[in-house]
Amino acid sequence: MKRSLAGRIWPNATAVVLAIGFVFPVYWMFNTAFKPTQDIVTEEPVWFPFHGTFEHFVTAVHAPNFWTLAGNSVLVTVLAVGLSLLIALCGSFAIARMRFKGRKSFLLTFMVAQMAPWEVMVISIYMIVRDADMLNSLVPLTFFYMLMVLPFTLLTLRGYVAAVPKELEESAMVDGCSRRQAFVKVVFPLLAPGLMATSLFGFITAWNEFPLVLVLNKEPAQGTLPLWLSQFQSQFGDDWGATMAAASIFAIPILVLFLFLQRKAVGGLTSGAVKG
């Protein structure tokens, strides 16, 4: 039975309105970053910077400690995501392929950990790091960022490993592969979409994290870019062009990574949700 014209139009119209609502702030951020200052403070909005400038970006990258904090963000994020993927890959394989006592309780614990808001644990985390004399260090940030993304990573990869037929491993083992070789040569290549999906989620989570670094790292050179961005406007006052340029620089890595991995990430999430 064919759908009515109204039934076909309203879902598309709703999607267009939502897309505009989500995309327009990002467009306006980049638009303002490229505008000359006189176009930013004008009463009439300039919808497109016909005379764009990189002046605001130059101001942003020459802000104090920018390159140091950018390096800190990349280092902490990459290490946290890499460690979570390594641990979750081993754990998800064990949960999906092996049957052991307490398996369901183990999974329930990770689900509860995934739902717990990290903001309420900031004080206790601060006390732990303080007592360990590791304040203003990147090591606690890396460790706790890894713990933030680990539950989601493990649960998603577990579903993806479960979707791989056991017969593929058994065939490889019959042909002479050990269990480790069967996993590396047969199962691991099939997990690529799931690994991309979880790594994208982990990167976004760790890259954007703010409350923890605000509490643990007070020294200017030991923070990350979210902390730098929050302090940027206090350094440059009402320089909205530089502020938007700083926000654009912070957003670019996530946008590029998402555009590069979006198809694989969506495929990985849907495939990982099929079987568990």
Helices and strands as residue ranges (DSSP letters): H 5-34, H 37-40, H 55-61, H 66-97, H 103-115, G 118-121, H 122-131, H 138-162, H 166-174, H 179-182, I 183-187, H 188-190, H 192-208, H 211-216, G 220-222, H 225-236, H 240-272
